Amino acid sequence: MFNPYSIILGLFVVAGILVASWGLRIIVRARKTLQWPAVEGSIVESMVSSDADELLPHIKFSYCVEQQTFQQLLTFSGDVTPSQEFSRHYVEKYPAGSRVQVYYNPAKPDIATLEPGLGKGDWLVFAIGLITLVLGILLLIFSG
């Protein structure tokens, strides 16, 4: 007979595996940006709020790779807590007209960032998945 409690815990374990895998992919992708080549670029626009979110800054940068010019918006990870103070910090860090190092994906030069590497919360998704997985396994072991 099926124990509904075991089925729920099994789903908990599967969810933990999926979330941990997703978190690991985020980490691997972020670490790859550390190996991307860099070119000099410039900040085209720098405003305290964006159209999408008035608490996130709108920072557009421009760069050139192999005689092709690209423009990107600086994106922020989901763990960022947007605020006016956060936006002002970034506008001061990247004022319009300033020169910046732009790190771009050599396989897809239209993908770039100003801040390569892991963000503050990049480990969070992986950690939550791992905790969910371990907790589910332990509860399965000790429930039966």
C-alpha positions in Angstrom: 0.0 0.0 0.0 1.0 3.5 -0.7 1.7 5.8 2.2 0.6 9.3 1.3 3.2 10.7 3.6 5.9 8.9 1.7 4.6 10.2 -1.6 4.6 13.8 -0.3 8.1 13.4 1.0 9.2 11.8 -2.3 7.9 14.9 -4.1 9.7 17.1 -1.6 13.0 15.2 -2.5 12.3 15.6 -6.3 11.6 19.3 -5.8 14.9 19.6 -3.9 16.8 17.9 -6.7 15.2 20.2 -9.3 15.8 23.4 -7.3 19.4 22.5 -6.5 20.1 21.7 -10.1 18.6 25.0 -11.2 20.8 26.8 -8.6 23.9 24.9 -9.7 23.2 26.1 -13.3 23.0 29.7 -12.1 26.3 29.3 -10.3 28.1 27.7 -13.2 26.8 30.4 -15.6 27.9 33.2 -13.3 31.4 31.7 -12.9 31.8 31.4 -16.6 31.5 35.2 -16.9 34.8 35.5 -15.0 36.5 34.0 -18.1 34.8 36.3 -20.6 37.1 38.8 -22.5 36.7 42.4 -21.7 36.5 45.5 -23.9 36.2 49.2 -23.0 32.7 50.5 -23.3 30.7 53.5 -22.1 27.6 54.2 -20.1 25.0 55.6 -22.5 22.2 56.2 -20.0 22.1 56.1 -16.2 18.9 57.0 -14.4 17.7 56.2 -10.9 14.5 54.4 -12.1 13.6 52.2 -15.1 10.3 51.9 -16.9 9.9 48.4 -15.6 10.6 49.1 -11.9 10.9 52.6 -10.3 13.2 51.1 -7.6 15.7 49.6 -10.0 18.2 51.8 -11.9 18.1 52.1 -15.7 21.7 51.7 -16.9 22.4 51.2 -20.5 26.0 50.6 -21.7 27.6 50.4 -25.2 30.6 48.4 -26.4 32.2 47.2 -29.6 33.3 43.7 -30.5 34.9 43.0 -33.9 33.6 46.3 -35.4 30.1 45.6 -34.3 28.5 47.9 -31.7 26.2 46.5 -29.0 24.0 48.1 -26.4 22.8 46.4 -23.2 20.9 47.2 -20.1 22.6 46.3 -16.8 20.5 43.5 -15.3 20.2 42.5 -11.7 19.7 39.1 -10.1 16.4 38.2 -8.4 18.0 38.4 -5.0 18.4 42.2 -5.2 16.1 44.2 -3.0 15.4 47.3 -5.1 15.3 50.7 -3.4 16.0 54.3 -4.2 19.3 54.0 -2.2 20.3 51.0 -4.3 19.5 52.8 -7.5 21.4 55.9 -6.5 24.4 53.8 -5.6 24.5 52.3 -9.1 23.9 55.6 -10.9 26.8 57.1 -8.9 28.9 54.0 -9.7 28.0 54.1 -13.5 27.4 57.7 -14.4 26.3 58.5 -18.0 29.3 59.1 -20.3 31.8 57.2 -18.1 34.1 54.5 -19.5 33.7 51.0 -18.2 35.0 47.5 -18.7 32.4 45.3 -20.4 32.7 41.6 -20.2 31.1 39.8 -23.1 30.4 36.2 -24.1 32.8 35.3 -26.8 30.3 32.9 -28.4 27.5 35.4 -28.3 29.0 38.9 -28.1 25.5 40.5 -27.7 25.5 39.0 -24.2 27.5 41.1 -21.8 27.8 42.4 -18.2 29.6 45.1 -16.3 29.8 42.8 -13.2 31.1 39.3 -13.9 31.1 36.5 -11.4 28.8 35.4 -8.7 26.2 37.8 -7.2 25.4 37.9 -3.5 22.4 35.6 -3.8 23.6 33.2 -6.5 24.2 30.5 -4.0 20.8 31.0 -2.4 18.7 28.9 -4.9 21.3 26.1 -4.7 21.3 26.2 -0.9 17.5 26.1 -0.7 17.3 23.1 -3.1 20.0 21.3 -1.2 18.4 21.9 2.2 15.0 20.7 0.8 16.6 17.6 -0.7 18.5 16.6 2.5 15.5 17.4 4.7 13.2 15.3 2.5 15.7 12.3 2.5 16.1 12.5 6.3 12.3 12.6 6.8 11.8 9.7 4.5 14.5 7.6 6.3 13.2 8.4 9.8 9.5 8.1 8.9 9.5 4.6 7.7 
